[in-house]
Amino acid sequence: MTADVTVEALTTLPPVLDVPTAGRLLGLGRSAAYELVESGQWPTPVLRLGRRLRIPTAPLLALLGISPVESAGVVSQVGGRMDESPTAPRDAFSTERHHT
């Protein structure tokens, strides 16, 4: 990890990162990061969302040896139950039948 990245800064990371940002956490430049992703040698999972490439934050932090306690802000952003999400469909997780 580069010297200018602190554990405190990691707590503000979103659940997924773009390739250049993830590369910076590993001390890589933009080109090197993209080369590793395209060659299949990137060390953590890569999400291909259409033409966009995203790197999940949690596996990247685990690779860096940062525990969930140290990165509590990141874990709380991606953790939790799906049915507690404000954007989850209300009926999808309900055990009750709703009649209209």
C-alpha positions as CSV (number, residue, x, y, z in Angstrom):
1,M,0.0,0.0,0.0
2,T,1.3,3.5,-0.8
3,A,2.5,5.6,2.1
4,D,-0.1,8.3,1.5
5,V,-3.1,6.0,2.1
6,T,-4.2,5.8,5.7
7,V,-6.6,3.3,7.4
8,E,-8.8,6.3,8.1
9,A,-9.0,7.0,4.3
10,L,-9.9,3.4,3.7
11,T,-13.1,3.8,5.8
12,T,-14.5,6.2,3.2
13,L,-14.1,3.9,0.2
14,P,-17.2,2.8,-1.7
15,P,-18.1,-0.9,-2.0
16,V,-16.5,-1.1,-5.4
17,L,-13.6,0.8,-6.9
18,D,-12.5,1.7,-10.4
19,V,-9.4,0.0,-11.7
20,P,-7.0,3.1,-11.3
21,T,-8.1,3.6,-7.7
22,A,-7.7,-0.1,-6.8
23,G,-4.3,0.0,-8.5
24,R,-3.2,2.9,-6.4
25,L,-4.0,1.0,-3.3
26,L,-1.6,-1.7,-4.5
27,G,1.1,0.9,-5.5
28,L,0.4,0.4,-9.2
29,G,-0.1,3.0,-12.0
30,R,-3.2,3.1,-14.2
31,S,-1.6,1.2,-17.1
32,A,-0.2,-1.6,-15.0
33,A,-3.5,-2.1,-13.2
34,Y,-5.4,-2.3,-16.4
35,E,-2.8,-4.7,-17.9
36,L,-3.2,-7.0,-14.9
37,V,-7.0,-7.0,-15.2
38,E,-7.0,-7.6,-18.9
39,S,-4.5,-10.4,-18.7
40,G,-6.5,-12.1,-15.9
41,Q,-3.7,-11.6,-13.4
42,W,-5.4,-9.1,-11.1
43,P,-5.2,-10.7,-7.6
44,T,-8.8,-10.1,-6.5
45,P,-12.2,-10.6,-8.2
46,V,-13.1,-8.2,-11.0
47,L,-16.6,-7.2,-11.9
48,R,-17.4,-6.5,-15.6
49,L,-20.5,-4.4,-15.7
50,G,-21.1,-3.7,-19.4
51,R,-18.0,-1.9,-20.5
52,R,-17.1,-0.9,-17.0
53,L,-14.6,-2.7,-14.8
54,R,-15.0,-2.5,-11.0
55,I,-13.0,-4.0,-8.2
56,P,-14.9,-5.0,-5.0
57,T,-13.3,-3.2,-2.0
58,A,-13.6,-5.9,0.6
59,P,-11.4,-8.5,-1.1
60,L,-8.9,-5.8,-2.0
61,L,-8.6,-4.8,1.7
62,A,-8.3,-8.4,2.7
63,L,-5.4,-8.8,0.2
64,L,-3.7,-5.8,1.9
65,G,-4.2,-7.5,5.3
66,I,-6.6,-4.9,6.6
67,S,-9.1,-6.4,9.1
68,P,-12.8,-5.7,9.2
69,V,-12.2,-3.9,12.5
70,E,-9.7,-1.5,10.9
71,S,-12.0,-0.8,8.0
72,A,-15.3,-0.8,9.8
73,G,-16.7,1.9,7.6
74,V,-16.1,-0.2,4.5
75,V,-17.6,-3.3,6.1
76,S,-20.7,-1.4,7.2
77,Q,-21.2,0.0,3.7
78,V,-21.3,-3.5,2.1
79,G,-22.4,-5.6,5.0
80,G,-25.8,-6.1,6.5
81,R,-28.9,-7.8,5.3
82,M,-30.3,-7.2,1.8
83,D,-33.9,-6.8,3.1
84,E,-32.8,-3.8,5.2
85,S,-31.8,-1.9,2.1
86,P,-33.9,1.1,1.4
87,T,-33.9,0.1,-2.3
88,A,-34.9,-3.5,-1.8
89,P,-38.3,-4.5,-3.1
90,R,-40.6,-4.5,0.0
91,D,-42.6,-7.6,-1.0
92,A,-39.5,-9.7,-2.0
93,F,-38.5,-10.5,1.6
94,S,-41.9,-10.5,3.3
95,T,-43.3,-13.7,4.6
96,E,-46.8,-12.2,4.5
97,R,-49.0,-12.2,1.5
98,H,-50.3,-8.8,0.5
99,H,-53.7,-8.7,-1.1
100,T,-54.8,-5.7,-3.1
